[in-house]
Amino acid sequence: MVKITMNVEGMACPRCEAHMVEAIKKAFNVKKVTASHTSKSCEIIAKEEIAESAILDAVKETGYVVSDVKCEPHKKFCLFGK
């Protein structure tokens, strides 16, 4: 599992967040996507790494601008340590 974090410019409201989440889910097979217009960020949890160029292309179609993409291994948090 990988966690991809992006800085995204142009989101101004909750509807913008939903638009970003829809675009990512439509373009890629991902586990989870969250977007925040207040922190200007989007986080993707996926089984496999996604090419940065593919992410940039998918976001470009929404009209938003990605200024940074960071990919790292995703560690599941378990409340009970199992």
Long-range contacts (C-beta under 8 A, 24 or more apart in sequence): 1-31, 1-45, 1-46, 1-47, 1-73, 1-74, 1-76, 2-45, 2-46, 2-47, 2-48, 2-49, 2-50, 2-71, 2-72, 2-73, 2-74, 3-43, 3-44, 3-45, 3-71, 3-72, 3-73, 3-74, 4-43, 4-44, 4-45, 4-46, 4-49, 4-50, 4-55, 4-69, 4-70, 4-71, 5-41, 5-42, 5-43, 5-44, 5-69, 5-70, 5-71, 5-72, 6-41, 6-42, 6-43, 6-44, 6-55, 6-59, 6-66, 6-68, 6-69, 6-70, 7-40, 7-41, 7-66, 7-67, 7-68, 8-35, 8-40, 8-41, 8-42, 8-59, 8-64, 8-65, 8-66, 8-67, 9-40, 9-64, 9-65, 9-66, 9-67, 10-63, 10-64, 10-65, 11-35, 11-36, 11-37, 11-40, 11-64, 12-37, 13-37, 16-64, 19-62, 20-59, 20-62, 20-64, 23-58, 23-59, 23-61, 23-62, 24-55, 24-58, 24-59, 26-58, 27-54, 27-58, 28-54, 28-55, 28-58, 45-74
